[in-house]
Amino acid sequence: MSDSAVPAPSSAPAFAMPSVAGTLLERMGIDVTHVDADGATGTMPVAGNTQPYGLLHGGATAALAETLGSLAAQAHAGPARAAVGIELNATHHRSARAGTVTGRATALHRGRSLATYEVVVEDPEGRRVCTARLTCMLIDRT
């Protein structure tokens, strides 16, 4: 994703996507396509993110899920606060060997101090690869 702002609903200010240069997102090829407080969407190639047997690495899937949930939580928190992950769990339903997986984070709870998102990751055929849940604590920036 470019460093420009990601579109947000008209009632919310635009979410300013930080630069991904030199980050895990860049190394893994994660492309964030949408972020707002209600959720986030992004993609990740399977190639380059596999374990030695050629299957999508569960840790790569978890990284995609945490990325999308954290960005949505940050959009909810606003610029004066920071969203920090405090719990991530992931159930891996099936493997992926090729193509691009798509993750969609959806808000389950958006409170004053905690935000929780469910993230569904699907393979190119739309089959569920993973279901994850991320909880972020919303703290004041120092």
C-alpha positions as CSV (number, residue, x, y, z in Angstrom):
1,M,0.0,0.0,0.0
2,S,1.2,3.5,-0.6
3,D,1.9,5.9,2.2
4,S,-1.2,7.9,1.4
5,A,-4.3,7.9,3.6
6,V,-6.6,4.9,3.3
7,P,-10.2,5.8,2.7
8,A,-12.5,5.9,5.7
9,P,-16.3,6.4,6.1
10,S,-17.4,10.0,5.7
11,S,-18.2,10.3,9.4
12,A,-14.6,9.4,10.4
13,P,-11.3,11.1,9.6
14,A,-9.1,9.4,7.1
15,F,-6.7,6.8,8.5
16,A,-3.1,7.7,7.7
17,M,-1.3,4.5,6.8
18,P,2.3,4.7,8.1
19,S,5.1,3.8,5.7
20,V,5.8,0.1,5.5
21,A,9.4,0.5,4.2
22,G,11.7,-1.8,6.0
23,T,8.9,-3.5,8.0
24,L,7.7,-7.0,8.3
25,L,4.8,-6.0,6.0
26,E,7.2,-5.1,3.2
27,R,9.2,-8.3,3.7
28,M,6.1,-10.5,3.6
29,G,4.5,-8.7,0.8
30,I,1.4,-7.7,2.8
31,D,-0.7,-5.2,0.9
32,V,-3.3,-3.4,3.1
33,T,-6.2,-2.3,0.9
34,H,-8.7,-0.9,3.4
35,V,-8.6,0.3,7.0
36,D,-11.2,1.9,9.2
37,A,-12.4,1.4,12.8
38,D,-14.8,-1.3,11.7
39,G,-12.2,-3.4,10.1
40,A,-9.4,-3.8,7.6
41,T,-8.6,-5.9,4.5
42,G,-5.4,-6.9,3.0
43,T,-3.6,-9.6,1.0
44,M,-0.4,-11.6,1.3
45,P,1.3,-13.9,-1.3
46,V,1.8,-17.5,-0.3
47,A,5.2,-17.6,-2.1
48,G,7.9,-16.5,0.2
49,N,5.8,-17.1,3.3
50,T,5.9,-20.9,3.5
51,Q,7.3,-23.4,5.8
52,P,9.9,-25.9,4.4
53,Y,7.2,-28.3,3.1
54,G,5.7,-25.6,0.8
55,L,2.6,-24.8,2.9
56,L,1.7,-21.3,4.0
57,H,3.4,-20.8,7.4
58,G,1.0,-20.4,10.3
59,G,3.1,-17.7,11.7
60,A,2.8,-15.7,8.4
61,T,-1.0,-16.1,8.6
62,A,-0.9,-14.9,12.2
63,A,1.2,-11.9,11.2
64,L,-1.3,-11.0,8.5
65,A,-4.2,-11.3,11.0
66,E,-2.4,-9.2,13.7
67,T,-1.5,-6.6,11.1
68,L,-5.1,-6.1,9.9
69,G,-6.6,-6.2,13.4
70,S,-4.0,-3.8,14.8
71,L,-4.4,-1.3,12.0
72,A,-8.2,-1.3,12.5
73,A,-7.8,-0.9,16.3
74,Q,-5.4,2.0,15.6
75,A,-8.1,3.6,13.4
76,H,-10.5,3.2,16.3
77,A,-8.1,4.5,18.9
78,G,-7.3,7.7,16.9
79,P,-4.1,9.6,16.6
80,A,-3.6,10.6,20.3
81,R,-3.7,6.9,21.3
82,A,-1.8,3.7,20.4
83,A,-3.2,0.2,19.8
84,V,-1.0,-2.5,21.2
85,G,-1.8,-6.2,20.7
86,I,-2.2,-8.1,24.0
87,E,-3.7,-11.4,22.7
88,L,-3.8,-13.2,19.4
89,N,-5.2,-16.7,18.8
90,A,-5.5,-18.4,15.4
91,T,-7.2,-21.6,14.3
92,H,-5.7,-22.9,11.0
93,H,-8.4,-24.8,9.0
94,R,-6.6,-25.7,5.8
95,S,-3.4,-25.1,4.0
96,A,-2.5,-22.9,1.1
97,R,0.3,-23.7,-1.3
98,A,0.1,-21.0,-4.0
99,G,-1.6,-17.7,-4.9
100,T,-2.5,-14.9,-2.6
101,V,-4.5,-15.1,0.6
102,T,-6.9,-12.4,1.7
103,G,-7.6,-11.3,5.2
104,R,-10.6,-9.4,6.5
105,A,-10.7,-8.0,10.1
106,T,-14.1,-7.3,11.5
107,A,-14.7,-5.4,14.8
108,L,-16.2,-7.5,17.6
109,H,-15.7,-5.0,20.4
110,R,-14.6,-1.3,20.2
111,G,-14.3,0.0,23.7
112,R,-12.5,2.8,25.4
113,S,-9.5,0.7,26.5
114,L,-9.8,-2.5,24.5
115,A,-10.7,-3.4,20.9
116,T,-11.2,-6.9,19.6
117,Y,-11.3,-8.0,16.0
118,E,-12.0,-11.3,14.2
119,V,-9.8,-11.9,11.2
120,V,-10.8,-14.4,8.5
121,V,-8.1,-15.4,6.1
122,E,-9.2,-17.1,2.8
123,D,-7.4,-18.8,-0.1
124,P,-7.8,-17.7,-3.7
125,E,-10.8,-19.9,-4.0
126,G,-12.6,-18.2,-1.1
127,R,-12.0,-21.1,1.3
128,R,-11.3,-20.3,4.9
129,V,-7.6,-20.9,5.8
130,C,-7.6,-19.4,9.2
131,T,-9.8,-17.7,11.8
132,A,-8.0,-15.4,14.2
133,R,-9.0,-13.1,17.1
134,L,-6.9,-10.2,18.2
135,T,-7.4,-8.0,21.2
136,C,-5.6,-4.7,21.4
137,M,-5.2,-2.4,24.4
138,L,-5.7,1.2,23.6
139,I,-3.2,3.4,25.5
140,D,-2.2,7.1,25.5
141,R,0.8,7.9,23.4
142,T,3.7,9.2,25.4
